[in-house]
Amino acid sequence: GFSNGALSLSASGGLGVAIADDATTPSNKIGKGFSHYFGLNDIVRTSGYSPYETGLTASDPHGFTSGEMTIRLTDVEGGRIRDIPFTPPVGGTMQNMLDALNSRASGVGLYGQFSMNGQGQISFTSNTNTPVAMSIVADSTERGAGGPSASQLFGIGPAERSTRGEKFSLNKAMDQNPKLLPFAKLDLTQAVGGSAALAIGDGRGALALANAGENTATFGVAGSAASVTMTVSRYAADFGGSIARKAATAESRKDAAAAVSSEVDSQRQSEEGVNLDEELINLTTYQQAFNASARLIQASKDMFDVLTGILG
C-alpha cells in the first residue's frame, strides 16, 4: 500500500516479504536501491524528510499548490538585509520554481542563486561580491494535500537541516524485540520450492551491519565543513575531531577573555580603592601647609600692626 507518502509491502497467510536488488542490474534511483529509497524495514526511521535528494528533475512538476515561504537574507554579521515572500508558481515545473526563486525583481537574484543538482537537491549559493546567508522564517507551502513544505522537502535553510537529526529514532519493533533485526541475507540463487532463501543462523546481515561504517558516502556542507566523500566512520571521526578542536579553541578564548577581564577589574579597583597610608600622608601634608599658611597670615598681621603704630 501507499499512504501518507510511505510505501509498505505485506504478505498474508503467515508469509513474509524480503527485498534484494539484483547483483548485476540493481534498481537505482538517485543512487539508492528500491528498499533504500522507500525506507522499507529500516532499522533507523525518521518522522521528518531525509535525505533531501528528491530525484526531481527540472521538467518535473513542483507540486506545490498553496502557501507562501518567507526567505530572510542576512549579512556576514547576522544583520537582516531583506525578507522576501515567495509563492511557488501554480502548476509550474521545478525549473519555473527555480526561475521564480532567482528572479532579480521578486526573488533572491540580487544576492545569490538557488540551483538543483542531478539528484534533485536544492542549494543556495551567495554572490561572491556581497556574501549573504539565507534562512527561512516562515513556510506555509504544501506539496499536495497534507504534503511537506518546500523547506521540509528540499531542506532549505539551516534551521530545517540542523533539526533533522533529532527526528531519527530506532524502529520500535526492533527496539522492543532485537530478534527482529534482519541478520540473514536473501539468497536469490535458490529456486522456488527449493532450499530456504533466508536461512536460520545466517549472520551475513549482522556482519554487513557491523561493517556499515566502512561504506563510502557523500556528506553535504555542514557549518564550516565542506562537502566530502569518505567512509561513515572516518567522517564521524573527523566531524567529532572538528567539534573538539572548535570547543578547545572556544575554551581557550574564554580563558583569555576572563584573564583580560580580571586584569582590567584589578586595575579599576586599584584606581578606585583607598590606600590608608597614602591618605594619611596626604592629610599630614595638607595640615602642614595649613599651619604654614596660618603663620604667614599671623606674621603679616604683626607687620601691619607695627606699621600702623609707626604711622600713628
C-alpha positions as CSV (number, residue, x, y, z in Angstrom):
1,G,0.0,0.0,0.0
2,F,0.9,3.7,-0.3
3,S,-0.3,6.0,2.4
4,N,0.9,9.4,3.7
5,G,3.8,9.3,1.3
6,A,5.1,5.9,2.6
7,L,5.2,2.6,0.7
8,S,4.5,-0.6,2.6
9,L,4.6,-4.3,1.5
10,S,3.0,-7.1,3.3
11,A,2.1,-10.8,2.8
12,S,-0.8,-12.9,4.0
13,G,-1.1,-16.4,5.4
14,G,1.9,-16.2,7.7
15,L,4.2,-15.4,4.8
16,G,6.8,-12.6,4.8
17,V,8.4,-10.2,2.3
18,A,12.1,-9.9,1.6
19,I,13.6,-7.4,-0.8
20,A,17.0,-7.7,-2.5
21,D,18.4,-6.0,-5.6
22,D,19.9,-8.0,-8.5
23,A,23.6,-8.3,-8.1
24,T,24.3,-7.2,-11.7
25,T,21.5,-4.9,-12.5
26,P,20.2,-3.4,-9.2
27,S,17.4,-0.9,-9.1
28,N,18.8,2.6,-8.8
29,K,17.1,6.0,-8.2
30,I,19.5,8.8,-7.2
31,G,22.0,6.2,-6.1
32,K,19.6,4.2,-3.9
33,G,18.0,0.8,-4.3
34,F,14.3,0.1,-4.2
35,S,14.1,-0.7,-0.5
36,H,16.5,2.1,0.4
37,Y,14.6,4.7,-1.5
38,F,11.3,3.8,0.0
39,G,12.7,3.1,3.5
40,L,11.3,-0.4,3.7
41,N,12.1,-2.2,7.0
42,D,14.6,0.4,8.0
43,I,16.3,-0.1,11.4
44,V,16.5,3.7,11.8
45,R,13.4,5.7,11.0
46,T,12.6,9.4,10.9
47,S,9.5,11.5,11.3
48,G,10.8,14.2,9.0
49,Y,12.2,14.3,5.5
50,S,15.7,13.0,5.0
51,P,17.7,12.9,2.8
52,Y,17.0,15.8,0.6
53,E,17.9,14.2,-2.7
54,T,14.3,14.1,-4.2
55,G,15.1,12.7,-7.6
56,L,13.1,15.5,-9.2
57,T,14.3,17.0,-12.5
58,A,13.9,20.5,-14.0
59,S,11.0,19.3,-16.1
60,D,9.0,17.6,-13.3
61,P,6.0,19.4,-11.8
62,H,7.0,21.0,-8.5
63,G,3.6,20.0,-7.0
64,F,3.2,22.9,-4.6
65,T,-0.5,24.1,-4.7
66,S,-0.7,26.6,-1.9
67,G,1.1,28.7,0.7
68,E,3.9,31.1,0.9
69,M,7.6,30.9,2.0
70,T,9.4,33.9,3.6
71,I,13.2,33.9,2.8
72,R,15.4,36.0,5.0
73,L,18.8,37.3,3.8
74,T,21.4,38.4,6.3
75,D,24.9,39.8,6.1
76,V,28.0,38.2,7.5
77,E,27.4,39.6,10.9
78,G,23.8,38.4,11.0
79,G,22.2,41.8,10.3
80,R,18.9,41.5,8.3
81,I,19.1,42.7,4.8
82,R,15.7,41.8,3.4
83,D,12.8,39.4,3.9
84,I,11.5,38.1,0.6
85,P,8.0,36.5,0.3
86,F,7.9,33.7,-2.2
87,T,4.9,31.9,-3.7
88,P,5.6,28.9,-6.0
89,P,4.1,29.4,-9.4
90,V,0.9,27.5,-9.7
91,G,1.1,24.4,-12.0
92,G,4.7,25.1,-12.8
93,T,7.8,22.8,-13.2
94,M,10.8,22.7,-10.9
95,Q,12.6,25.0,-13.4
96,N,9.7,27.5,-13.2
97,M,10.1,27.4,-9.4
98,L,13.9,28.0,-9.6
99,D,13.4,30.8,-12.0
100,A,10.9,32.5,-9.7
101,L,13.2,32.0,-6.7
102,N,16.1,33.5,-8.6
103,S,14.2,36.5,-10.0
104,R,16.1,39.7,-9.5
105,A,12.8,41.6,-9.1
106,S,10.9,39.4,-6.7
107,G,13.4,36.7,-5.7
108,V,16.9,36.4,-4.4
109,G,18.6,37.1,-7.7
110,L,20.3,40.3,-6.4
111,Y,22.0,38.3,-3.6
112,G,22.5,34.8,-4.8
113,Q,21.1,31.8,-6.7
114,F,19.2,28.6,-6.0
115,S,20.2,25.6,-8.0
116,M,19.3,21.9,-8.2
117,N,21.8,19.1,-8.8
118,G,21.3,15.9,-10.7
119,Q,19.8,14.2,-7.7
120,G,17.1,16.7,-7.2
121,Q,18.6,18.5,-4.2
122,I,18.3,22.3,-4.0
123,S,21.0,24.5,-2.6
124,F,21.6,28.3,-2.2
125,T,24.9,30.0,-3.3
126,S,25.6,33.6,-2.3
127,N,27.1,36.1,-4.7
128,T,30.8,36.5,-4.0
129,N,30.8,40.3,-4.2
130,T,28.1,40.6,-1.5
131,P,28.2,37.5,0.7
132,V,24.9,36.8,2.4
133,A,23.3,34.0,4.4
134,M,19.9,32.6,3.7
135,S,17.3,31.2,6.1
136,I,13.6,30.5,6.2
137,V,11.5,32.4,8.8
138,A,8.1,31.1,7.7
139,D,6.8,28.5,5.3
140,S,3.2,27.6,4.7
141,T,3.7,26.0,1.3
142,E,2.3,22.5,0.8
143,R,3.1,19.8,-1.8
144,G,-0.2,18.2,-2.4
145,A,-2.9,17.8,0.2
146,G,-1.1,17.5,3.6
147,G,2.3,17.2,2.0
148,P,5.6,18.7,3.1
149,S,6.5,22.3,2.7
150,A,9.2,23.4,0.3
151,S,11.8,23.9,3.1
152,Q,11.0,20.5,4.5
153,L,11.1,18.6,1.2
154,F,14.3,20.2,0.0
155,G,16.0,21.1,3.3
156,I,16.1,24.8,2.5
157,G,17.7,26.9,5.3
158,P,19.9,25.9,8.2
159,A,17.0,25.6,10.7
160,E,15.4,22.7,8.8
161,R,18.7,20.9,8.2
162,S,20.1,21.4,11.7
163,T,17.0,19.8,13.4
164,R,16.6,16.7,11.2
165,G,18.9,14.7,13.4
166,E,16.6,14.9,16.4
167,K,13.8,13.3,14.3
168,F,15.7,10.0,13.9
169,S,14.7,7.0,16.1
170,L,15.2,3.3,16.2
171,N,12.5,1.1,14.7
172,K,10.1,0.5,17.6
173,A,9.5,-3.2,16.7
174,M,13.3,-3.9,16.6
175,D,13.9,-1.8,19.7
176,Q,11.3,-3.9,21.7
177,N,12.4,-7.2,20.2
178,P,16.1,-7.3,18.9
179,K,15.4,-10.7,17.4
180,L,13.6,-8.9,14.6
181,L,16.9,-7.4,13.4
182,P,17.5,-8.7,9.8
183,F,20.7,-10.6,10.4
184,A,20.1,-13.0,7.4
185,K,20.7,-12.2,3.8
186,L,18.3,-13.1,1.0
187,D,19.8,-15.7,-1.3
188,L,18.3,-15.2,-4.8
189,T,20.0,-18.2,-6.2
190,Q,17.6,-20.6,-4.5
191,A,14.8,-21.8,-6.7
192,V,11.1,-21.6,-5.7
193,G,10.3,-24.7,-3.7
194,G,14.0,-25.5,-3.1
195,S,16.2,-24.5,-0.1
196,A,15.2,-21.6,2.1
197,A,16.1,-18.2,0.6
198,L,16.5,-17.0,4.2
199,A,18.4,-19.4,6.5
200,I,18.3,-19.5,10.3
201,G,21.8,-18.9,11.6
202,D,22.8,-16.8,8.6
203,G,24.8,-13.9,10.1
204,R,25.8,-12.1,6.9
205,G,23.4,-9.3,7.6
206,A,24.8,-8.8,11.0
207,L,28.3,-8.6,9.6
208,A,27.2,-6.1,7.0
209,L,25.6,-4.0,9.7
210,A,28.8,-4.1,11.8
211,N,30.8,-3.0,8.7
212,A,28.3,-0.3,7.8
213,G,30.7,2.4,9.0
214,E,33.2,1.4,6.2
215,N,30.7,2.3,3.5
216,T,31.6,5.3,1.4
217,A,29.0,8.2,1.3
218,T,28.9,11.8,0.2
219,F,28.3,14.3,3.0
220,G,27.0,17.7,2.2
221,V,28.1,21.1,3.6
222,A,27.6,21.3,7.4
223,G,28.5,24.6,9.0
224,S,32.2,25.3,8.2
225,A,32.7,21.7,7.0
226,A,32.8,21.3,3.2
227,S,31.1,18.6,1.2
228,V,33.2,15.4,1.2
229,T,33.0,11.8,0.1
230,M,34.5,9.3,2.6
231,T,33.6,6.4,4.8
232,V,31.0,6.9,7.5
233,S,33.5,6.0,10.3
234,R,36.1,8.4,9.0
235,Y,33.6,11.2,8.6
236,A,32.3,10.7,12.2
237,A,35.9,10.8,13.5
238,D,36.7,13.9,11.5
239,F,33.5,15.6,12.4
240,G,33.9,14.8,16.1
241,G,37.5,16.0,16.0
242,S,36.4,19.2,14.3
243,I,33.9,19.8,17.1
244,A,36.5,19.0,19.8
245,R,39.0,21.4,18.2
246,K,36.4,24.2,18.0
247,A,35.4,23.5,21.6
248,A,39.0,23.7,22.7
249,T,39.5,27.0,20.8
250,A,36.4,28.4,22.3
251,E,37.5,27.4,25.8
252,S,41.0,29.0,25.2
253,R,39.4,32.2,24.0
254,K,37.1,32.2,27.0
255,D,40.0,31.8,29.4
256,A,41.9,34.6,27.6
257,A,38.9,36.9,27.8
258,A,38.5,36.0,31.5
259,A,42.1,36.8,32.2
260,V,41.8,40.2,30.5
261,S,38.6,40.9,32.3
262,S,40.3,40.1,35.6
263,E,43.3,42.3,34.9
264,V,41.1,45.2,33.9
265,D,38.9,44.8,37.0
266,S,42.0,44.7,39.2
267,Q,43.3,47.9,37.7
268,R,39.9,49.5,38.1
269,Q,39.8,48.5,41.7
270,S,43.3,49.8,42.3
271,E,42.3,53.2,40.9
272,E,39.0,53.3,42.8
273,G,40.3,51.8,46.1
274,V,41.5,53.8,49.2
275,N,45.1,53.4,50.5
276,L,45.1,54.5,54.2
277,D,48.8,55.1,54.4
278,E,48.8,57.3,51.3
279,E,45.7,59.2,52.5
280,L,47.4,59.8,55.9
281,I,50.5,61.2,54.3
282,N,48.3,63.5,52.2
283,L,46.4,64.7,55.3
284,T,49.7,65.4,57.1
285,T,51.0,67.3,54.1
286,Y,47.8,69.4,53.9
287,Q,47.9,70.0,57.7
288,Q,51.5,71.3,57.5
289,A,50.6,73.5,54.6
290,F,47.7,74.9,56.5
291,N,49.8,75.6,59.6
292,A,52.4,77.4,57.4
293,S,49.7,79.5,55.8
294,A,48.4,80.4,59.3
295,R,51.8,81.5,60.4
296,L,52.3,83.6,57.3
297,I,48.9,85.3,57.9
298,Q,49.9,86.0,61.6
299,A,53.3,87.4,60.5
300,S,51.5,89.7,58.0
301,K,49.1,90.9,60.7
302,D,52.0,91.6,63.1
303,M,53.8,93.6,60.4
304,F,50.6,95.5,59.7
305,D,50.2,96.4,63.4
306,V,53.8,97.6,63.6
307,L,53.4,99.8,60.5
308,T,50.2,101.2,61.9
309,G,51.9,102.0,65.2
310,I,54.8,103.8,63.4
311,L,52.4,105.9,61.3
312,G,50.2,106.7,64.3
